[in-house]
Amino acid sequence: MGKYEASTLKKGLQILDLLAENRILTLTEISHMLELNKTTAFRLLHTLEDMNYIAKRGNYFELNTKKFHSPKEGKTSIDWTTLRNPYLLGKNVGENVYIGTLEGADLVMRQIIKPPFNEPFNEEIGDRSMAHYSALGKVILAYLNPDEQQETFSLLQSAPATENTFIDPELLLYHLDVIKKQGFALDDEERFLGLRCIAAPVFKDNKVVAAVAIDGPIERMKRNLLRGLTNKVIAASEKITDEINAYF
């Protein structure tokens, strides 16, 4: 192999390493981080895309995970921090992204991504709160079967997180029914005053296993913007569902 071919191969491998570390990047970001001119970076990305090592989503490039992993190969549990679609959601809406699962009556954070949406925010992964305090927890509760729902209700604390928290059992049940019919949940300052959160369910084998959400200050997540943001969260939840069913 000549020096030119070896240098080109090295740069291509550096791009793959970069995407493995950062999940999704633009042409400009890649050329800047590897100190390549855009023409060279574009040519390398085009070659890697032709060979199915990477995929292009709009202006972003990402690893083609199908090239590196066989579907469901040796997977027994879901590693939420490896999923690519939460990163795409964050870059799309510009707000923090969360994935949570239910343990007893607790909502447990499994993935948190904050700007610039390149890596997990590990400091808060594993944090717990009562499920009915947040949109993440409420949307999971809404999709449980009645027996599971009642069992979880028996473990919930009646103390509210804020004055807006749903604590009346009958009102909460009605609220969860509405959430299931509409396909998403809104947390309107129910866990933290000044914050709004939108969540949608994630399914594995047709059973709810998690939820994905975005949040932001009420000054930024204004009511007239909620419909558009909700549609993006729902679309992301469907893509995450497809992703985990393909690889876990």
Secondary structure, 3 states (H helix, E strand, C coil): CCHHHHHHHHHHHHHHHHHHHHCEEEHHHHHHHCCCCHHHHHHHHHHHHHCCCEEEECCEEEECHHHHCCCCCCCCCCCHHHCCHHHHHHHHHCCEEEEEEEECCEEEEEEEECCCCCCECHHHCCCEEEHHHCHHHHHHHHCCCHHHHHHHHCCCCCCCCCCCCCCCHHHHHHHHHHHHHHCCEEEECCCCCCEEEEEEEEEECCEEEEEEEEEEECCCCCHHHHHHHHHHHHHHHHHHHHHHHHHC
